[in-house]
Amino acid sequence: MRKLLIAGNWKMYKTQSESIEFSRNVLDSLKNIKDVDMIIIPPFTSLSAVYNIIKNSSIKLGAQNLHWEKQGAFTGEISADMLKDAGCEFVVLGHSERRLYFG
């Protein structure tokens, strides 16, 4: 049987300070949950700060999008290497909102 996966995508909510407080609360609330894979997906601006809070826990970090190129003149985009360096293990690709608003 597959392990249950719970992922929370924060979309475009929470400043960095709000993300820090919220992720501490999430970590505290979920510390006794076992046998479930958990991923939190904050906005890009909060990835490193949230990672520093959850890095020694069972909660994993995800990103909301990624650009397919390794690097280059792609203003506002983020590469897989950048996400990995920030602590991300997962990424949401092709979300319906991205497809609807950005093609």
N, C-alpha and C positions, 0 to 999 in steps of 0.2 A: 504494500500500500504506500502511496506517495505521502510525503510529509506535507502538512498544511503550511501554506505560505500566506502571510499577512503583510501587505505593503501599504504604507501611507504616503500618498503624494500630496505635498503641501501646496502645490500649484504656485500662484504668485501671492502667497500670504506669508507674513512674518518677516520682520526686520531681523538683522543678525542678533540683536539682543533678545528679541522675542523668541527666536529660534533656540538660543542657548537655554533660556528658561524652560521652554516647552520640551526640549529634548531631555533635560534633566528630570522633568516630571514624568515623561514617557519612560525613561530608564528606570526610575524608581517604581513606577506602577507595574512595569512588566518584568521586574527582576526575578520573579518566581515562576514565570511561564517557561515550560520545558516542552520539547518535542514539537516546536513550531518555529519555522524560519520567519524572522521578522526583518523588514527593510523599511527604513524611513528615507523619504525623498524630499529634502528641503530645497529651497531656491538656490541657485548657483552661489549667490553671495554668502550663504551660510554653510556651505559644504565643509570647509576646513574646521570651522568652529564647532559644528555638530560632531564631526568625526572625532575631535579631541575629547568629547564627552562620552561617546559610545565605543571608542576603539577597543576597550578591554571587556566589552560585554558581548552578548550573543546577538545583539542588534546590528545589522549591516547597513551600509550607506549606499544610496542610489542617487543618480542624477536624472534630471528631467529631459535631457536631450543631449546629443553629441553630433559633432561634424565629422564626416567621413575622412577628411584629410588629416594627416599627421601634424601639419603646421602650414602657415601661409597667410596671405592677406585676406582673411575672412573675419572682418570686424564683428565683434559680438558673439562669435562662435567659440566652441570649446572642443578640444580633441580628446580622444580616448586616453592618451598619455597624461594629459592634464587632469582628467577625472581620476585616473588611477593614482596619481601622485597626491591628490586631495583625499584619498582614502575610499573612493567609490569602488564597489564590486559589481554594481548593477546599474542599468540605465533604462529608462522608459523611451522606447523608440516608436515613432509612428502613432503617437497618441492622437485620438480623434480631434482634439482641439488644434494640435499642430497642423494636421492635414487640412482642417476646415479653414483656419485663418492664415496659414502660411504656405499652403500648397504642398 
